[in-house]
Amino acid sequence: MTHMARISLVVCILVSVILIGGGAFVASAQNLRRIVTFQGIDLTTPLGYATALGVVTASGSSEVHDLSLVNALAIQLPANNINGALNILLSSLCGPITQQIKCVQDIANDTLSMVDGGSHPVCIVPAAYPVPERDTWGMQHIGMPAVRQQWPGSQGKGVQVAILDTGIKVNHSELWPRITGGYNARAWANPSDYQDDNGHGTHMAGIIGADLKAPPLGTSGIIGVAPKATLLAVKVLDRDGAGYLSDFINGLQWVYGYKNGNNGTPLVVSMSVGFPDDSAPLKKAIQKLFNTSGVIMVASAGNRCAQSPDVDEGGGDNCQGPGVVCDPSRTTVKYPAAYQGWVIAVGAEDFYGYIPDYSLAGPQVDVVAPGGSKATGIRILSTTIGPVDSYGWGSGTSQAAAHVAGAVALALELQPGLSLDEVQTVLQTTATSLVDPLGQPYPKNTQGEGLINVDDMVQELLP
């Protein structure tokens, strides 16, 4: 049934609405978006969806996303009657007259966040062209040259990586042979337009799967961790690297549906997005993907928030100018990385093997990987957008997570049936311990088990 046909069913649904007084809700004038979770009705059915939409319409609100994966609708409240709309939603009754129940289970803020939970628009600094083909320092740190020399067939073949980010430059010669599809999950966007208009998503794609060119073509570019893995571009962030929680959940929903239609192919989900607070709809979406066979999720722990929009966050990919309001006193790992046991959470290391100040720490962090640092002046080189096959420099826990996503693709190529717990275990048991500038080991209860060592991981997983 088409979306319009489902909407037409609204006129056939009786929704009882009871108004209650009071001004219990205080909403931001800048963000009228909410995520409304329903109960007693199933949004995956035409009748359930039409009932939910009828409730939203009766409140004077409009639909932003159908998030049936979590039995919710993302909505936009009416600017002239925010409290009244919220009260109508919470008091709406559904079902037969004799068995009516409240339709709405929960109303969550549709939070706006930046890449890695930062506060600034995101920038990748252009690199001079041409770029000689090489293993970057990040690849050297995690043992990739040894992998390519000893096990040249270990390149991620037969594994897909869904990159939830700003999209991917689909005509970059390092990437286009690997891109097999994608989706624009942002509200009111063309679903088939997942072209990158920022550069950050393309930067992640290069770290994960940039082509391994053979001479004479192998004269420029970089080499990804898993150059034979295929890529899915899931655009959940805008040209500034900002996105709403509902856009992100919509991207996860697309990945869930895609995987259920491609059950035989292992799928890695790479997420360089961070939200400061737990959210019931996000938790439910992550849990559903975790319970899907053949899916392993990797997420950046997040970058420390700046003191003000004009202050750099200590190493992330931030431009100057205004950004999302954030609280610099909050230094905990962002969501979804904070979902222990469901997601592999990744912190960053710099060129000197130290964990930079911007990398958020906590018991949720599983491992660290190369992220670079503005403070040291040595960042990560990868692909980006531009008029030619462009490359650029970036740094942050995003780049670290991309290295791990590529490593997971190699692991699933060797053993496609690995669970998240098994992948996490082999990453941690083969990791290299790091020490701080004073020579003291970093605490494992806040910084994970150390720097991933892909060479040792591959040896551990080989038959």
C-alpha positions in Angstrom: 0.0 0.0 0.0 1.3 3.4 -0.9 2.0 6.1 1.7 -0.9 8.2 0.3 -3.2 5.3 0.4 -2.3 4.8 4.0 -3.0 8.4 4.8 -6.4 8.2 3.1 -7.4 5.6 5.7 -7.3 8.4 8.4 -10.8 9.5 7.5 -12.0 6.0 8.4 -10.5 6.0 11.9 -12.3 7.2 14.9 -9.9 8.8 17.4 -11.3 10.0 20.7 -9.5 13.0 22.1 -9.9 14.4 25.6 -8.3 17.8 26.4 -6.6 18.3 29.7 -5.5 21.6 31.1 -2.2 22.8 32.4 1.1 23.8 31.0 3.3 20.9 32.0 5.6 21.1 28.9 8.2 23.7 28.1 9.4 23.4 24.5 12.3 25.2 22.7 11.1 27.6 20.0 14.0 26.5 17.9 13.1 22.9 17.8 9.4 21.9 17.4 10.3 18.3 16.5 9.3 15.4 18.8 9.3 11.6 18.6 6.0 10.1 19.6 5.9 6.4 20.6 2.5 4.7 20.4 1.1 1.8 22.4 -1.8 -0.5 21.7 -1.5 0.0 17.9 1.0 -1.4 15.4 2.4 1.2 13.0 3.6 -1.5 10.6 -0.1 -2.1 9.7 -2.1 0.3 7.5 -4.8 0.6 10.2 -2.2 1.2 13.0 -0.4 3.8 11.0 -3.6 5.7 10.0 -4.7 5.7 13.7 -1.4 7.2 14.8 -1.4 9.8 12.1 -5.0 10.7 13.0 -3.8 11.4 16.6 -1.0 13.6 15.3 -3.2 15.5 13.0 -5.8 16.1 15.7 -3.2 17.8 17.8 -2.4 20.2 15.0 1.0 18.6 14.4 2.5 17.3 11.2 4.4 14.0 10.4 8.1 14.2 9.9 9.1 10.5 9.8 7.2 7.2 9.9 9.5 5.3 12.4 7.5 2.1 12.5 10.7 0.2 13.5 10.2 1.6 17.0 6.4 2.1 16.7 6.7 5.8 16.6 6.2 8.9 14.4 8.5 11.9 14.4 6.4 15.0 14.3 6.6 18.8 14.2 4.5 20.6 16.8 2.4 23.7 15.8 4.4 26.8 16.8 1.4 28.6 18.1 0.1 25.9 20.4 2.9 23.7 21.6 1.6 22.8 25.0 -2.0 22.3 23.7 -0.7 19.9 21.1 1.4 17.9 23.6 -1.6 17.6 25.9 -3.8 16.4 23.1 -1.3 13.8 22.1 -0.9 12.5 25.7 -4.6 12.3 26.3 -5.7 10.7 22.9 -7.6 7.5 23.1 -7.6 4.7 20.6 -9.6 1.5 20.0 -13.2 0.4 20.4 -15.4 2.6 22.5 -15.6 0.0 25.3 -11.9 -0.8 25.3 -10.2 2.5 24.7 -6.6 3.1 25.9 -4.3 6.0 25.7 -2.5 5.9 22.3 0.7 7.6 23.2 3.3 5.8 25.4 6.0 8.5 25.3 7.0 11.8 23.7 10.8 12.3 23.4 12.8 15.3 22.2 14.0 15.0 18.7 17.5 16.1 19.6 19.8 18.0 17.2 23.4 17.0 17.3 26.7 17.2 15.4 29.2 14.6 14.2 30.6 12.9 17.3 28.3 14.9 19.5 30.4 18.0 19.0 29.2 21.6 18.8 30.6 23.1 15.6 29.9 22.6 11.9 32.2 19.9 10.5 35.1 20.6 8.1 37.7 18.4 6.4 40.8 20.3 5.5 41.8 19.8 1.8 45.1 18.1 1.0 47.4 19.1 -1.8 46.8 17.1 -5.0 48.0 14.6 -6.1 48.3 12.4 -3.0 50.8 9.5 -3.5 49.3 6.1 -2.9 50.3 5.0 0.6 49.3 3.4 3.9 48.6 6.4 6.2 50.2 6.6 9.6 46.9 5.4 11.0 47.1 2.2 8.9 50.7 1.7 10.0 49.7 2.0 13.7 47.1 -0.8 13.4 49.4 -3.2 11.4 47.8 -2.9 8.0 51.1 -3.1 6.0 51.8 -6.5 7.5 48.3 -7.7 6.8 48.7 -6.7 3.1 52.0 -8.4 2.9 51.3 -11.6 4.7 47.6 -12.0 3.8 46.9 -10.0 0.7 43.5 -11.8 0.2 42.2 -10.3 3.5 40.4 -7.2 2.1 36.9 -7.4 3.4 35.4 -9.1 0.3 31.8 -10.3 0.8 31.1 -7.8 3.7 29.0 -4.6 3.5 29.5 -1.5 5.5 26.7 1.0 6.0 28.1 4.4 6.8 25.7 6.6 8.7 27.1 10.1 8.1 26.9 13.0 5.7 26.7 10.7 2.6 29.4 9.6 0.3 30.8 11.3 -2.9 29.5 8.7 -5.2 31.8 9.5 -8.2 35.1 9.4 -6.3 37.3 6.9 -8.1 38.6 5.4 -4.9 35.0 4.6 -3.8 32.5 4.4 -6.6 33.2 0.8 -7.5 32.5 -0.2 -3.9 29.2 1.8 -3.4 26.3 -0.5 -3.9 23.5 1.7 -2.7 22.3 4.1 -0.1 19.5 6.2 1.4 18.9 9.8 2.4 17.2 9.5 5.8 16.8 13.2 6.4 13.4 14.7 6.7 11.9 16.0 3.4 14.9 15.0 1.4 15.1 13.0 -1.8 15.6 9.4 -0.4 17.8 8.5 -3.4 20.1 11.5 -3.1 22.8 10.3 -0.7 25.6 12.5 -2.2 27.9 14.0 0.3 27.7 17.8 0.6 30.1 18.1 3.6 33.0 15.7 3.1 33.0 13.9 6.5 31.1 10.8 5.3 33.4 10.5 2.3 36.4 10.8 4.8 35.0 7.8 6.7 34.4 5.8 3.5 38.0 6.2 2.5 39.3 5.0 5.8 37.1 2.0 5.6 37.2 1.0 2.0 39.4 3.2 -0.3 40.6 1.2 -3.3 43.8 -0.7 -3.4 45.1 0.2 -6.8 47.5 -1.9 -8.8 50.3 -0.2 -10.9 50.2 1.9 -13.0 47.0 3.1 -11.4 48.4 2.9 -8.0 50.2 6.2 -8.1 47.8 8.4 -6.1 45.4 8.0 -3.2 45.1 6.1 0.0 44.3 2.5 1.0 41.3 1.6 3.1 41.3 -1.0 5.8 38.9 -3.2 3.8 39.3 -2.2 0.2 37.1 -5.0 -1.1 34.2 -4.4 1.2 31.1 -2.8 -0.4 29.7 0.5 1.0 26.2 1.8 1.7 25.8 5.5 2.0 23.2 6.4 4.6 22.9 10.2 4.8 21.6 11.2 8.3 23.5 14.5 8.6 23.3 17.8 6.6 26.0 19.9 5.0 27.2 21.2 8.4 27.4 17.7 9.9 24.3 18.2 12.0 21.3 15.9 12.2 18.2 15.2 14.2 17.7 12.0 16.3 14.7 11.0 14.2 16.8 11.3 11.0 19.4 9.0 12.6 16.7 6.5 13.7 15.2 6.7 10.2 18.6 5.7 8.8 18.9 2.8 11.2 15.4 1.8 10.1 16.5 1.7 6.5 19.5 -0.4 7.4 17.3 -2.8 9.3 15.0 -3.2 6.3 17.9 -3.5 3.9 19.6 -6.3 6.0 16.4 -8.3 6.2 16.3 -8.3 2.4 20.0 -9.4 2.2 20.3 -11.9 5.0 23.3 -13.7 3.6 25.7 -10.8 3.6 27.5 -9.7 6.9 26.8 -6.1 7.6 28.9 -3.6 9.6 27.2 -0.4 10.7 29.6 2.5 11.1 28.2 5.4 13.2 30.1 8.7 13.7 27.2 10.4 15.3 26.7 11.2 19.0 23.7 12.2 21.1 24.3 13.4 24.7 21.3 11.6 26.3 19.7 8.2 26.2 16.5 8.0 24.3 13.9 5.2 24.4 13.3 5.3 20.6 17.1 5.2 19.8 17.6 2.4 22.3 14.9 0.3 20.8 16.2 0.8 17.2 19.8 -0.1 18.3 18.5 -3.2 20.1 16.5 -4.3 17.0 19.6 -4.1 14.9 21.7 -5.8 17.6 19.2 -8.7 17.5 19.5 -9.0 13.7 21.7 -11.8 12.6 24.9 -10.7 10.8 24.9 -7.1 12.0 27.8 -5.6 13.9 27.6 -1.9 15.0 30.6 0.4 15.6 30.3 3.9 17.0 32.6 6.8 17.9 32.7 7.5 21.6 32.4 11.2 20.9 34.5 14.4 21.0 34.6 16.7 24.1 32.3 19.6 23.8 33.7 23.1 23.4 33.4 25.8 26.0 31.9 28.1 23.4 31.1 28.1 19.6 34.4 29.9 19.0 36.6 27.4 20.8 37.9 24.3 19.2 37.1 21.0 20.8 40.7 19.9 21.0 41.0 17.9 17.8 37.7 17.3 16.1 36.7 18.3 12.5 35.2 21.6 13.5 34.8 24.8 11.5 34.6 28.2 13.1 31.2 29.7 13.6 28.1 28.9 15.6 27.1 25.4 16.4 24.7 23.3 18.4 24.4 24.4 22.0 26.1 21.9 24.4 27.2 21.6 28.0 31.1 21.3 28.2 30.8 19.9 31.7 29.2 16.7 30.2 32.1 14.4 29.4 30.5 11.0 29.2 30.5 8.8 26.1 27.7 9.7 23.6 24.9 7.5 22.4 24.7 5.1 20.6 28.3 4.3 21.6 27.2 4.2 25.2 25.0 1.1 24.7 27.4 -1.4 26.2 27.1 -4.9 24.8 25.2 -3.8 21.7 27.7 -1.4 20.1 31.5 -1.4 19.8 32.5 2.0 21.3 35.7 3.6 19.9 38.0 6.2 21.4 40.9 7.9 19.6 44.7 7.9 19.7 47.0 10.5 18.2 50.2 10.1 16.1 52.3 9.7 19.2 50.2 6.9 20.6 48.6 9.1 23.3 44.8 9.5 23.8 44.0 13.1 23.0 42.0 15.3 25.3 39.0 15.5 23.0 38.4 11.7 23.0 35.6 11.0 25.5 36.3 8.3 28.1 34.2 6.0 30.2 33.5 2.3 30.9 31.7 2.0 27.6 34.8 2.5 25.5 36.0 -0.9 24.2 39.1 0.0 22.1 40.9 2.9 20.6 42.1 3.5 17.0 43.9 6.3 15.1 42.0 9.6 15.2 44.7 12.2 14.9 44.7 15.6 16.6 44.7 19.2 15.6 46.8 19.9 18.8 49.7 17.8 17.4 49.2 19.0 13.8 49.1 15.4 12.6 45.7 14.3 11.4 44.2 11.5 9.3 44.4 11.6 5.5 41.4 10.3 3.6 39.0 10.9 0.7 36.7 13.9 0.6 34.5 15.9 -1.7 35.8 18.3 -4.3 35.9 18.9 -8.1 38.4 16.1 -8.6 39.3 13.0 -6.7 39.9 15.0 -3.6 41.6 14.2 -0.3 41.7 15.9 3.0 42.8 15.9 6.7 40.5 15.2 9.6 40.6 14.1 13.2 38.3 12.8 15.9 36.7 9.7 17.3 34.9 9.5 14.0 38.1 8.6 12.2 38.9 6.1 14.9 35.6 4.4 14.6 36.0 4.1 10.8 39.3 2.3 11.3 37.5 -0.2 13.6 34.6 -0.6 11.2 37.1 -1.6 8.5 38.8 -4.0 10.9 35.4 -5.6 11.7 34.8 -6.1 8.0 38.1 -8.0 7.8 37.0 -10.2 10.7 33.6 -11.0 9.2 35.3 -11.9 5.9 37.4 -14.5 7.7 34.5 -15.7 9.9 31.1 -14.4 8.6 29.1 -15.9 11.6 30.9 -14.0 14.3 28.7 -12.3 16.9 29.3 -8.8 18.3 30.6 -10.3 21.5 33.1 -12.5 19.6 34.3 -9.6 17.4 34.7 -7.4 20.4 36.6 -10.1 22.3 39.1 -10.6 19.5 39.6 -6.9 19.0 40.3 -6.5 22.7 42.5 -9.5 23.3 44.7 -8.6 20.3 44.8 -4.8 21.2 48.1 -3.1 22.0 48.2 -1.4 25.4 48.9 2.3 25.4 50.7 4.5 28.0 50.2 8.2 28.7 53.0 10.8 28.4 54.2 10.0 31.9 54.6 6.3 30.9 51.6 5.1 32.9 49.1 2.7 31.3 45.8 4.2 30.5 43.0 2.9 32.7 41.1 0.1 30.9 37.9 1.0 32.8 37.7 4.3 30.9 39.9 3.9 27.8 39.2 0.4 26.7 41.7 -2.4 26.1 44.1 -0.4 23.9 44.9 0.2 20.3 43.4 -2.3 17.8 46.1 -4.5 16.1 44.6 -5.8 12.9 47.6 -7.9 12.1 47.3 -9.9 15.3 43.5 -10.0 14.9 43.7 -11.5 11.4 46.2 -14.1 12.7 43.9 -15.0 15.5 40.9 -15.5 13.2 42.7 -17.4 10.4 41.7 -21.1 10.2 
